Amino acid sequence: MCLDNGGHFREVLCIGVTAIRRATISHVAEEVLDSDFPVKDFFEEHGVIIRRNGVFIDKVRVRRANLTKSRLFVAKSQLLREWTENNLFVRDSIKGVPFELVHSRRCMEHMLENARKGKTRYPYAPKKVKG
C-alpha cells in the first residue's frame, strides 16, 4: 500500500495478482458496516484459544464471514466492471510484470455507498429484512 503525507492509505498495489481476487480492499464495506451490512447473517463469532508452544495464552472471540450459511456467490466480474466504469483502479505492466493499483479511498467510498443501498458484491445472498 502507498501512504500519503498524513500516513493514510491512498492506493493498494497488487503485483502479479488481480485486485478483485486478492486485495482485501474489496471487503471494506463488509467490515465497516458490520452488523448494518445488508447481507443476512454475514458474520458469525467463534471462540479461539491462543497458545504459544502449547501453552495457553488467551481466549478471544473473533468473527468471520459465514460463507456457507449465507450461500454467497461473489460476482467478481460485476465488481470488476464497476471498478473499471468508476475509474477505481489502474491495470498495467512494467517489463512484462502485471500490476493493478486500486485507489483505496474512492473504492471504499463507492463500495460503502452501494452497500448502504443494499447493493453488494454478493448479489445472490439473502438480504436482511428491514423493519
C-alpha positions as CSV (number, residue, x, y, z in Angstrom):
1,M,0.0,0.0,0.0
2,C,1.1,3.6,-0.7
3,L,0.7,6.2,2.0
4,D,0.0,9.9,1.6
5,N,1.8,12.6,3.7
6,G,-0.7,12.2,6.6
7,G,0.0,8.4,6.8
8,H,-3.3,7.5,5.2
9,F,-3.6,4.7,2.6
10,R,-4.0,6.1,-0.9
11,E,-3.5,3.1,-3.2
12,V,-3.4,-0.7,-3.0
13,L,-0.7,-2.1,-5.2
14,C,-1.2,-5.7,-6.5
15,I,1.8,-7.1,-8.3
16,G,1.3,-10.3,-10.4
17,V,-2.2,-10.8,-9.0
18,T,-5.6,-9.2,-9.7
19,A,-7.1,-6.8,-7.1
20,I,-10.5,-8.3,-7.5
21,R,-9.2,-11.8,-6.5
22,R,-6.6,-10.9,-3.9
23,A,-6.9,-7.4,-2.5
24,T,-8.7,-7.1,0.8
25,I,-9.9,-3.6,-0.1
26,S,-12.8,-5.3,-1.8
27,H,-14.1,-6.3,1.7
28,V,-14.0,-2.9,3.3
29,A,-17.8,-2.3,3.2
30,E,-18.5,-5.6,5.0
31,E,-16.2,-4.7,7.8
32,V,-17.0,-1.0,8.2
33,L,-20.8,-1.5,8.1
34,D,-20.5,-4.6,10.4
35,S,-24.0,-5.5,11.6
36,D,-25.5,-3.0,9.2
37,F,-24.1,-4.8,6.2
38,P,-27.2,-5.7,4.1
39,V,-26.4,-9.5,3.7
40,K,-28.3,-11.5,6.3
41,D,-26.1,-13.3,9.0
42,F,-22.9,-12.3,7.2
43,F,-20.7,-12.6,10.3
44,E,-20.5,-15.3,12.9
45,E,-18.4,-15.4,16.0
46,H,-16.1,-18.1,17.2
47,G,-14.1,-18.6,20.3
48,V,-10.3,-19.0,19.6
49,I,-7.7,-20.2,22.1
50,I,-4.3,-18.7,21.6
51,R,-1.3,-20.9,22.5
52,R,2.4,-20.4,22.2
53,N,4.5,-23.6,22.2
54,G,1.5,-25.5,23.5
55,V,1.0,-23.1,26.5
56,F,-2.3,-21.3,26.9
57,I,-2.0,-17.6,26.3
58,D,-5.6,-16.3,26.0
59,K,-9.1,-17.0,24.7
60,V,-10.7,-14.4,22.4
61,R,-13.8,-14.0,20.3
62,V,-13.3,-13.5,16.6
63,R,-15.7,-13.1,13.7
64,R,-15.5,-14.2,10.1
65,A,-17.8,-14.1,7.1
66,N,-20.2,-17.1,7.2
67,L,-19.9,-18.0,3.5
68,T,-21.8,-21.4,3.8
69,K,-24.7,-20.1,5.8
70,S,-25.3,-17.1,3.5
71,R,-24.7,-19.2,0.3
72,L,-22.6,-16.4,-1.0
73,F,-21.7,-16.0,-4.6
74,V,-19.1,-13.4,-5.3
75,A,-19.8,-11.5,-8.5
76,K,-16.2,-10.7,-9.4
77,S,-17.0,-9.8,-13.0
78,Q,-19.6,-7.4,-11.8
79,L,-17.2,-5.8,-9.3
80,L,-14.5,-5.5,-11.9
81,R,-16.9,-3.8,-14.3
82,E,-17.9,-1.3,-11.5
83,W,-14.3,-0.6,-10.6
84,T,-13.5,0.0,-14.3
85,E,-16.5,2.2,-15.1
86,N,-15.8,4.3,-12.0
87,N,-12.0,4.6,-12.6
88,L,-11.3,3.0,-9.2
89,F,-8.2,1.1,-10.4
90,V,-5.4,1.0,-13.0
91,R,-4.2,-2.1,-14.7
92,D,-0.8,-2.1,-16.5
93,S,2.6,-3.8,-16.6
94,I,6.2,-2.9,-16.2
95,K,8.7,-5.0,-18.2
96,G,6.0,-7.7,-18.5
97,V,5.1,-7.8,-14.9
98,P,1.4,-7.1,-14.5
99,F,0.1,-4.9,-11.7
100,E,-3.1,-3.3,-10.6
101,L,-3.3,-0.1,-8.5
102,V,-6.6,0.4,-6.6
103,H,-7.5,3.9,-5.5
104,S,-8.4,2.9,-1.9
105,R,-10.4,5.9,-0.6
106,R,-12.5,6.2,-3.8
107,C,-13.0,2.4,-3.9
108,M,-14.0,2.3,-0.3
109,E,-16.5,5.2,-0.7
110,H,-18.0,3.6,-3.8
111,M,-18.5,0.2,-2.1
112,L,-19.9,1.7,1.1
113,E,-22.4,3.8,-0.8
114,N,-23.6,0.8,-2.8
115,A,-23.8,-1.4,0.3
116,R,-25.9,1.2,2.1
117,K,-28.3,0.9,-0.8
118,G,-28.4,-2.9,-0.5
119,K,-26.1,-3.5,-3.5
120,T,-23.1,-5.8,-2.5
121,R,-20.7,-8.0,-4.3
122,Y,-22.9,-10.9,-3.2
123,P,-25.9,-10.5,-5.5
124,Y,-27.5,-13.9,-4.7
125,A,-27.0,-13.8,-0.9
126,P,-30.2,-13.4,1.3
127,K,-30.7,-9.8,2.3
128,K,-31.6,-8.6,5.7
129,V,-35.3,-7.7,6.1
130,K,-35.7,-4.1,7.3
131,G,-38.2,-3.1,9.9
